[in-house]
Amino acid sequence: MSPVQQTFLAANEASEHRPLIITLFALFVLATLGITIWAGRQTKDAADFYAGGRQFSAFQNGLAVSGDYMSAASFLGIAGAIALFGYDGFLYSIGFLVAWLVALLLVAEPLRNSGRYTMGDVLAYRMRQRPVRTAAGTSTIVVSIFYLLAQMAGAGVLVSLLLGITSDAGKILIVALVGLLMIVYVSIGGMKGTTWVQMVKAVLLIGGTLLITFLVLLKFNFNISDLLGTAAENSGKGAAFLEPGLQYGATGTSKLDFISLGIALVLGTAGLPHILIRFYTVPNAKAARKSVNWAIGIIGGFYLMTIALGFGAAALISQDEIIASNPSGNTAAPLLALHLGGVDSAWGAILLATISAVAFATILAVVAGLTLASSSSFAHDIYANVIRKGQASGAEEVRAARWATVFIGVVSIGLGALARDLNVAGLVALAFAVAASANLPTILYSLFWKRFTTQGALWSIYGGLIVAVGLVLFSPVVSGDPKAMFPDVDFAWFPLKNPGIISIPFGFLMGFLGTVLSKEKPDEAKYAELEVRSLTGTGAH
């Protein structure tokens, strides 16, 4: 049977059991809507909406952080990358996991002590409020919208595949449905609802991944050496499949691309706005640090299991079939579930439906977290402190956040509809690169450099933001490549697919230059207060 025939058979099998797939999706959506409405009734003030009343334990927040972090890129993308590129694909797992050490050692505890609801709180503590909050809010919204775009486009691909929707109108309808659910989750439930949805999703994702891992290992009598050997043989690439260099070792440019991607992945996490706001949901800094420890354990376990997902798919499914289903390998995990249960069996269809529903749950939870981060930043930083100059009440802030949620949701639906057929990997890379280029330098300088000034913060945020976005726009991710967003045109003069190797050092450099060239005298008393507060928690909200 040819790969195309196998994929067609898999699609037919999915269509025969489509009622089951739709039922599982509907059950998850109804359950999470119920949780959101319940949480919404307990959301009484701004602290509840932005930070869930700071009532979540370290374990609960660690579980929610895991749910927020393990996006569609982690579950679908990494499994596909390993299935197609072996060892080089697994390097994504390593990068995503190592990134948490930066968050744990440098950011989690000081950020929880220093801020109230957003990244802008930390920066504005010892600098001029209005320009710094405007810059922080702008950066947060840009990162969040690009990340949202990738998730919503991914949802469109996944649901279209499972429900057999091929028309453009149908795909746009799916993106709109995801956007509407996202608006409801955030505007009704706030941080409490979003956190509970992320906790449920994390449990589902770990449960589904454990099941697939167990079935893959059972297939090879729990002999990992057999699994890897079969994967290498079935891939058609032999021993090279298990060695570095299959994806990133061909040329000097591809090696540089790998370094650039690695820098962006490792440093980007500590600057992602939807991860940063999670540190404010716990009662104190000790709980923030413990929640990161829990997250590292949960996420580490998940990324170890991606070995079974990716190499299992490579061992049990032909490369041609994976590529025929999706050129980037994004459907490798659902296809693996189908093959483990039996392509022509009800059990295979049940596994396919379950794993696909888990993937959809993953997308919804991450989308809710991103929307909350961007709407909170708009309401708290831009509306309350820039437009209203600190005179807005808590109720007004929450109302502004809900309207911002609707606006960001509508923008994301529009962009997601346009991006439904585009390469979403470039959008995720852009989000990480912007976060590492604009947000991280500013946070670290603000927390640890006494001389850092308002001008330094503005140069760092806007410099990192403009260079990261600009380089990606003129890279092979957007044009000049068969897998680009616009493959038929070529205006790519920047050779790398990820700008991190240039834009991240540039963000740090601009922060340094902006500070040393500034005539403004830093407020040393305020820095001393911030230092004590960030290290001890004295005066933290």
C-alpha positions as CSV (number, residue, x, y, z in Angstrom):
1,M,0.0,0.0,0.0
2,S,1.4,3.4,-1.0
3,P,1.9,6.2,1.7
4,V,-0.9,8.2,0.1
5,Q,-3.3,5.2,0.2
6,Q,-2.3,4.7,3.9
7,T,-3.1,8.3,4.7
8,F,-6.3,8.1,2.7
9,L,-7.3,4.9,4.7
10,A,-6.4,6.7,8.0
11,A,-8.6,9.7,6.9
12,N,-11.5,7.3,6.0
13,E,-11.1,5.5,9.4
14,A,-11.3,8.9,11.1
15,S,-14.4,9.8,9.0
16,E,-16.2,6.6,10.0
17,H,-15.7,7.4,13.7
18,R,-16.2,11.2,13.3
19,P,-19.2,11.2,15.7
20,L,-16.8,9.9,18.4
21,I,-14.2,12.5,17.6
22,I,-16.8,15.3,17.7
23,T,-18.3,14.0,21.0
24,L,-14.8,14.0,22.7
25,F,-14.2,17.5,21.5
26,A,-17.6,18.7,22.6
27,L,-17.2,17.0,26.0
28,F,-13.9,18.8,26.6
29,V,-15.2,22.2,25.5
30,L,-18.4,21.8,27.7
31,A,-16.3,20.7,30.7
32,T,-13.9,23.6,30.4
33,L,-16.7,26.1,29.9
34,G,-18.3,24.8,33.1
35,I,-15.0,25.3,34.9
36,T,-14.7,28.8,33.5
37,I,-18.2,29.9,34.5
38,W,-17.7,28.5,38.0
39,A,-14.4,30.4,38.3
40,G,-16.0,33.5,36.9
41,R,-18.5,33.6,39.7
42,Q,-15.6,33.7,42.2
43,T,-13.8,36.6,40.3
44,K,-14.7,39.6,42.4
45,D,-11.9,42.1,41.9
46,A,-8.7,42.9,39.9
47,A,-6.5,40.6,41.9
48,D,-8.9,37.7,41.2
49,F,-9.0,38.6,37.4
50,Y,-5.3,39.2,36.9
51,A,-3.7,36.8,39.5
52,G,-6.5,34.4,40.6
53,G,-6.5,36.0,44.0
54,R,-3.0,34.6,44.5
55,Q,-4.6,31.5,46.0
56,F,-3.0,28.8,44.0
57,S,-0.5,26.4,45.6
58,A,3.0,25.8,44.3
59,F,1.9,22.4,42.9
60,Q,-1.3,23.8,41.3
61,N,0.6,26.7,39.7
62,G,3.4,24.3,38.6
63,L,0.8,22.2,36.9
64,A,-0.8,25.3,35.3
65,V,2.6,26.6,34.1
66,S,3.2,23.1,32.5
67,G,-0.2,23.4,30.8
68,D,0.7,26.9,29.6
69,Y,4.1,25.9,28.3
70,M,3.4,22.6,26.6
71,S,1.8,24.0,23.5
72,A,0.9,22.5,20.2
73,A,4.5,23.1,19.1
74,S,5.6,20.9,22.0
75,F,3.1,18.1,21.5
76,L,2.6,18.0,17.7
77,G,5.7,19.8,16.5
78,I,8.4,18.0,18.4
79,A,7.0,14.6,17.8
80,G,7.0,15.4,14.1
81,A,10.5,16.9,14.1
82,I,11.9,13.7,15.8
83,A,9.9,11.4,13.4
84,L,11.5,13.2,10.4
85,F,14.9,14.2,11.6
86,G,15.7,11.9,14.5
87,Y,18.4,13.2,16.9
88,D,18.2,16.8,15.6
89,G,14.4,16.9,16.2
90,F,15.0,15.8,19.9
91,L,17.2,18.9,20.3
92,Y,14.0,21.0,20.5
93,S,13.0,19.1,23.6
94,I,16.4,19.8,25.2
95,G,16.2,23.5,24.4
96,F,12.6,23.9,25.7
97,L,13.6,22.1,29.0
98,V,16.9,23.8,29.6
99,A,15.1,27.2,29.2
100,W,13.4,26.6,32.6
101,L,16.7,26.8,34.4
102,V,17.0,30.5,33.2
103,A,13.5,31.2,34.5
104,L,14.1,29.4,37.8
105,L,17.5,30.9,38.6
106,L,17.1,34.5,37.3
107,V,13.5,35.4,37.0
108,A,10.8,33.5,38.9
109,E,11.4,34.7,42.5
110,P,12.5,38.3,41.9
111,L,9.7,38.9,39.5
112,R,7.1,37.6,42.0
113,N,8.5,39.8,44.7
114,S,8.8,42.9,42.5
115,G,5.7,43.0,40.4
116,R,2.0,43.0,40.9
117,Y,0.2,41.8,37.8
118,T,2.5,42.3,34.7
119,M,6.1,42.7,33.5
120,G,5.4,46.5,33.3
121,D,5.1,46.6,37.1
122,V,8.7,45.6,37.5
123,L,10.1,48.0,35.0
124,A,8.0,51.0,36.2
125,Y,9.0,50.5,39.8
126,R,12.1,52.7,39.5
127,M,11.6,54.3,36.1
128,R,9.2,56.8,34.4
129,Q,5.9,55.0,34.4
130,R,4.2,56.0,31.2
131,P,6.9,55.4,28.5
132,V,8.1,52.2,30.1
133,R,4.6,50.7,30.6
134,T,3.7,51.7,27.0
135,A,6.8,49.8,25.7
136,A,6.2,46.8,28.0
137,G,2.5,46.6,26.9
138,T,3.4,46.9,23.2
139,S,6.0,44.1,23.5
140,T,3.7,41.8,25.4
141,I,0.9,42.3,22.9
142,V,3.2,41.7,19.9
143,V,4.7,38.5,21.3
144,S,1.2,37.2,22.4
145,I,-0.5,37.9,19.0
146,F,2.3,36.1,17.0
147,Y,2.1,33.2,19.4
148,L,-1.7,33.2,19.2
149,L,-1.5,33.2,15.4
150,A,0.6,30.1,15.4
151,Q,-1.8,28.3,17.9
152,M,-4.9,29.2,16.0
153,A,-3.5,28.3,12.7
154,G,-2.5,24.9,14.2
155,A,-6.0,24.4,15.5
156,G,-7.3,25.0,12.0
157,V,-5.0,22.4,10.6
158,L,-5.7,19.8,13.3
159,V,-9.5,20.1,13.3
160,S,-9.8,20.4,9.5
161,L,-7.8,17.1,9.2
162,L,-10.0,15.2,11.7
163,L,-13.3,16.5,10.6
164,G,-12.5,16.2,6.9
165,I,-13.0,19.9,6.2
166,T,-11.2,21.0,3.1
167,S,-13.0,24.3,2.1
168,D,-11.5,27.7,3.0
169,A,-14.8,28.8,4.6
170,G,-14.8,25.7,6.8
171,K,-11.2,26.4,8.0
172,I,-12.0,30.0,8.7
173,L,-15.0,28.9,10.7
174,I,-12.8,26.6,12.9
175,V,-10.4,29.5,13.6
176,A,-13.3,31.7,14.5
177,L,-14.7,29.1,16.9
178,V,-11.3,28.8,18.6
179,G,-11.2,32.6,18.9
180,L,-14.7,32.8,20.4
181,L,-14.0,30.1,22.9
182,M,-10.8,32.0,23.9
183,I,-12.7,35.2,24.4
184,V,-15.3,33.4,26.6
185,Y,-12.6,31.7,28.7
186,V,-10.7,34.8,29.5
187,S,-13.5,37.5,29.7
188,I,-15.6,35.3,32.1
189,G,-13.1,33.3,34.0
190,G,-10.1,35.6,34.2
191,M,-6.9,34.1,35.7
192,K,-8.9,31.6,37.9
193,G,-10.8,30.1,35.0
194,T,-7.7,30.0,32.7
195,T,-5.5,28.4,35.5
196,W,-8.0,25.6,36.1
197,V,-8.4,25.0,32.3
198,Q,-4.6,24.8,32.1
199,M,-4.4,22.3,35.0
200,V,-7.0,20.0,33.4
201,K,-5.3,20.2,30.1
202,A,-1.9,19.4,31.7
203,V,-3.3,16.3,33.3
204,L,-4.9,15.2,30.0
205,L,-1.8,15.8,28.0
206,I,0.5,13.9,30.4
207,G,-2.1,11.1,30.6
208,G,-2.4,10.8,26.8
209,T,1.4,10.9,26.3
210,L,1.9,8.3,29.1
211,L,-0.6,6.0,27.3
212,I,1.1,6.4,23.9
213,T,4.6,5.9,25.5
214,F,3.4,2.8,27.2
215,L,1.9,1.3,24.0
216,V,5.1,2.1,22.0
217,L,7.4,0.6,24.6
218,L,5.1,-2.5,24.8
219,K,5.3,-2.9,21.1
220,F,9.1,-3.2,21.5
221,N,9.1,-5.2,24.7
222,F,10.3,-2.2,26.6
223,N,13.6,-2.4,24.8
224,I,14.6,1.2,23.9
225,S,17.6,0.0,21.8
226,D,15.2,-2.0,19.6
227,L,12.9,1.0,19.2
228,L,15.7,3.3,18.2
229,G,17.2,0.7,15.8
230,T,13.9,0.1,14.1
231,A,13.3,3.9,13.8
232,A,16.7,4.4,12.2
233,E,16.1,1.5,9.8
234,N,12.5,2.5,8.9
235,S,13.5,6.1,8.4
236,G,15.7,5.1,5.4
237,K,18.6,7.1,6.8
238,G,20.3,4.4,8.8
239,A,22.7,5.4,11.6
240,A,22.6,9.0,10.6
241,F,19.1,9.2,12.0
242,L,20.5,8.7,15.5
243,E,23.4,11.2,15.1
244,P,23.6,15.0,15.0
245,G,23.6,16.8,11.7
246,L,20.6,15.4,9.7
247,Q,18.7,18.7,9.8
248,Y,21.3,21.3,11.0
249,G,24.7,19.9,9.8
250,A,24.6,20.2,6.1
251,T,26.0,23.7,5.7
252,G,27.6,26.4,7.7
253,T,24.3,28.4,7.5
254,S,22.2,25.5,8.9
255,K,24.7,25.2,11.8
256,L,24.4,28.9,12.5
257,D,20.6,28.5,12.3
258,F,20.7,25.8,14.9
259,I,22.8,28.0,17.3
260,S,20.4,30.9,16.7
261,L,17.3,28.7,17.3
262,G,18.9,27.3,20.5
263,I,19.6,30.7,21.9
264,A,16.1,31.9,21.2
265,L,14.5,28.8,22.8
266,V,16.7,28.8,25.9
267,L,16.4,32.6,26.6
268,G,12.9,33.2,25.2
269,T,11.0,31.3,27.8
270,A,12.1,33.7,30.6
271,G,10.6,36.5,28.6
272,L,7.3,35.0,27.4
273,P,4.5,37.2,28.9
274,H,2.0,34.3,29.4
275,I,4.6,32.4,31.5
276,L,5.7,35.5,33.4
277,I,2.2,36.4,34.7
278,R,1.9,32.9,36.1
279,F,4.4,33.8,38.9
280,Y,1.9,36.3,40.3
281,T,-0.8,33.7,41.0
282,V,0.9,32.2,44.1
283,P,0.9,33.8,47.6
284,N,4.7,34.4,47.9
285,A,8.1,34.1,46.2
286,K,8.9,30.7,47.8
287,A,5.8,29.3,46.2
288,A,6.8,30.8,42.9
289,R,10.2,29.1,43.1
290,K,8.6,25.8,44.1
291,S,6.0,26.0,41.3
292,V,8.9,26.3,38.8
293,N,10.5,23.2,40.3
294,W,7.2,21.3,39.9
295,A,7.0,22.6,36.3
296,I,10.5,21.5,35.5
297,G,9.6,18.0,36.8
298,I,6.4,17.7,34.9
299,I,7.7,19.3,31.7
300,G,10.9,17.2,31.9
301,G,8.9,14.0,32.1
302,F,6.8,15.1,29.1
303,Y,9.9,15.9,27.0
304,L,11.5,12.5,27.8
305,M,8.3,10.9,26.5
306,T,8.6,12.7,23.2
307,I,11.4,10.2,22.5
308,A,8.8,7.5,22.4
309,L,6.3,9.7,20.4
310,G,8.8,10.7,17.8
311,F,11.0,7.6,17.4
312,G,7.8,5.5,17.8
313,A,6.3,7.3,14.8
314,A,9.5,6.9,12.8
315,A,9.6,3.1,13.7
316,L,6.0,2.3,12.9
317,I,5.0,4.7,10.1
318,S,6.9,5.3,6.9
319,Q,8.4,8.7,6.3
320,D,6.4,9.1,3.1
321,E,3.1,8.6,5.0
322,I,4.0,11.2,7.6
323,I,5.0,13.7,5.0
324,A,2.0,12.9,2.9
325,S,-0.3,13.7,5.9
326,N,1.6,16.9,6.8
327,P,4.9,18.1,5.2
328,S,6.2,19.4,8.6
329,G,5.3,16.1,10.4
330,N,2.7,17.9,12.7
331,T,0.3,14.9,12.5
332,A,2.9,12.3,13.5
333,A,1.5,11.9,17.0
334,P,-2.2,11.4,15.9
335,L,-1.0,9.0,13.2
336,L,1.1,7.1,15.7
337,A,-2.0,6.7,17.9
338,L,-4.0,5.4,14.9
339,H,-1.3,2.8,14.0
340,L,-0.9,1.6,17.6
341,G,-4.6,0.9,17.8
342,G,-4.8,-0.5,14.3
343,V,-5.5,1.6,11.2
344,D,-8.7,-0.4,10.4
345,S,-10.0,-0.9,13.9
346,A,-12.3,1.0,16.3
347,W,-9.6,1.0,18.9
348,G,-7.3,2.8,16.5
349,A,-10.0,5.4,15.9
350,I,-10.6,5.8,19.6
351,L,-6.9,6.4,20.2
352,L,-6.8,8.9,17.3
353,A,-9.8,10.8,18.6
354,T,-8.4,10.9,22.2
355,I,-5.0,12.2,21.2
356,S,-6.5,14.7,18.8
357,A,-8.9,16.0,21.5
358,V,-5.9,16.3,23.9
359,A,-4.0,18.3,21.2
360,F,-7.1,20.5,20.7
361,A,-7.3,21.0,24.5
362,T,-3.6,22.0,24.5
363,I,-4.2,24.7,21.9
364,L,-7.2,26.1,23.7
365,A,-5.4,26.3,27.1
366,V,-2.4,28.0,25.6
367,V,-4.5,30.4,23.6
368,A,-6.4,31.4,26.8
369,G,-3.1,32.0,28.6
370,L,-1.8,34.2,25.8
371,T,-5.0,36.2,25.5
372,L,-5.0,36.8,29.3
373,A,-1.4,38.0,29.2
374,S,-2.0,40.5,26.4
375,S,-5.3,41.8,27.7
376,S,-4.0,42.2,31.2
377,S,-1.0,44.1,30.0
378,F,-3.2,46.5,27.9
379,A,-5.6,47.1,30.8
380,H,-3.1,47.4,33.6
381,D,-0.1,49.0,31.9
382,I,-1.6,51.0,29.0
383,Y,-5.2,51.8,30.1
384,A,-4.9,52.2,33.8
385,N,-1.4,53.7,34.1
386,V,-0.8,55.5,30.8
387,I,-4.3,56.6,29.6
388,R,-5.9,57.1,33.0
389,K,-2.6,58.0,34.7
390,G,-3.2,55.7,37.6
391,Q,-6.7,57.0,38.4
392,A,-8.6,53.9,37.2
393,S,-10.4,51.7,39.8
394,G,-10.0,47.9,39.9
395,A,-13.4,47.5,38.4
396,E,-12.6,49.8,35.5
397,E,-9.3,47.9,34.8
398,V,-11.2,44.5,34.7
399,R,-13.7,46.0,32.3
400,A,-10.9,47.3,30.1
401,A,-9.2,43.9,30.2
402,R,-12.5,42.2,29.0
403,W,-12.9,44.7,26.1
404,A,-9.2,44.1,25.3
405,T,-9.8,40.4,25.3
406,V,-12.6,40.8,22.7
407,F,-10.4,43.1,20.5
408,I,-7.4,40.8,20.7
409,G,-9.7,37.8,20.0
410,V,-11.1,39.5,16.9
411,V,-7.6,40.5,15.6
412,S,-6.4,36.9,16.2
413,I,-9.4,35.4,14.4
414,G,-8.7,37.7,11.4
415,L,-5.0,37.0,11.3
416,G,-5.5,33.3,12.1
417,A,-7.9,33.0,9.1
418,L,-5.3,34.6,6.8
419,A,-2.5,32.3,8.3
420,R,-4.6,29.1,8.1
421,D,-2.3,27.7,5.3
422,L,1.0,29.3,6.4
423,N,4.0,27.8,8.1
424,V,3.3,28.3,11.8
425,A,6.8,27.3,12.9
426,G,8.1,30.7,11.8
427,L,5.5,32.4,13.9
428,V,6.4,30.5,17.1
429,A,10.1,31.2,16.4
430,L,9.3,34.9,16.1
431,A,7.4,34.9,19.4
432,F,10.4,33.3,21.2
433,A,12.9,35.6,19.5
434,V,11.0,38.7,20.3
435,A,10.6,37.7,23.9
436,A,14.3,37.0,24.3
437,S,15.3,40.1,22.4
438,A,13.0,42.7,23.9
439,N,11.6,41.5,27.3
440,L,14.5,39.4,28.8
441,P,17.3,42.1,28.5
442,T,15.0,44.7,30.1
443,I,13.9,42.5,32.9
444,L,17.4,41.4,33.8
445,Y,18.9,44.9,33.6
446,S,16.0,46.3,35.7
447,L,16.5,43.6,38.4
448,F,20.3,43.5,38.5
449,W,21.8,46.7,37.2
450,K,21.8,49.8,39.4
451,R,22.6,52.3,36.6
452,F,19.8,51.1,34.3
453,T,17.6,54.0,33.2
454,T,14.3,54.6,31.4
455,Q,16.1,55.4,28.1
456,G,17.9,52.0,28.4
457,A,14.6,50.2,28.9
458,L,13.0,51.9,25.9
459,W,16.0,51.3,23.6
460,S,16.2,47.7,24.7
461,I,12.5,46.9,24.3
462,Y,11.9,48.8,21.0
463,G,15.4,47.9,19.6
464,G,15.0,44.2,20.3
465,L,11.4,44.2,19.0
466,I,12.1,46.0,15.7
467,V,15.3,44.0,14.9
468,A,13.7,40.6,15.7
469,V,10.5,41.3,13.7
470,G,12.4,42.9,10.8
471,L,14.9,40.1,10.4
472,V,12.1,37.4,10.4
473,L,10.2,39.4,7.8
474,F,13.3,39.3,5.5
475,S,14.2,35.7,6.3
476,P,13.4,32.4,4.5
477,V,10.5,31.8,6.9
478,V,8.5,34.5,5.1
479,S,9.7,34.3,1.5
480,G,12.2,32.7,-0.9
481,D,11.7,29.1,0.2
482,P,9.3,26.3,-0.8
483,K,8.1,26.0,2.8
484,A,7.9,29.8,3.4
485,M,4.7,31.7,4.2
486,F,4.9,33.3,0.7
487,P,6.8,30.7,-1.4
488,D,6.1,32.5,-4.7
489,V,8.0,35.7,-3.9
490,D,11.5,36.3,-2.7
491,F,12.6,39.3,-0.7
492,A,14.7,37.3,1.8
493,W,18.1,38.8,2.3
494,F,18.7,37.5,5.9
495,P,19.8,33.9,5.5
496,L,18.8,32.4,8.9
497,K,15.3,31.2,9.8
498,N,15.7,32.5,13.4
499,P,17.0,36.0,14.2
500,G,18.0,35.1,17.8
501,I,21.8,35.1,17.2
502,I,21.6,38.8,16.0
503,S,18.5,40.3,17.7
504,I,19.1,39.0,21.3
505,P,22.6,40.4,21.7
506,F,21.3,43.6,20.0
507,G,18.6,43.9,22.6
508,F,21.2,43.6,25.4
509,L,23.5,46.1,23.6
510,M,20.7,48.7,23.1
511,G,19.8,48.5,26.8
512,F,23.5,49.1,27.7
513,L,24.0,51.9,25.2
514,G,20.7,53.6,26.1
515,T,21.7,53.7,29.7
516,V,25.3,54.9,29.4
517,L,24.4,57.6,26.8
518,S,21.4,58.7,29.0
519,K,21.7,62.0,30.9
520,E,19.1,60.7,33.3
521,K,20.4,59.9,36.8
522,P,19.1,56.6,38.1
523,D,17.2,56.6,41.3
524,E,19.6,54.7,43.5
525,A,17.2,54.7,46.5
526,K,14.5,53.1,44.4
527,Y,16.9,50.5,43.1
528,A,17.9,49.7,46.7
529,E,14.2,49.3,47.5
530,L,13.7,47.0,44.5
531,E,16.8,45.0,45.3
532,V,15.6,44.3,48.9
533,R,12.1,43.6,47.7
534,S,13.1,41.3,44.9
535,L,15.4,39.3,47.1
536,T,13.3,39.2,50.3
537,G,9.7,39.8,49.3
538,T,9.3,42.7,51.7
539,G,6.5,44.9,50.6
540,A,5.4,42.5,47.8
541,H,1.7,42.4,47.0
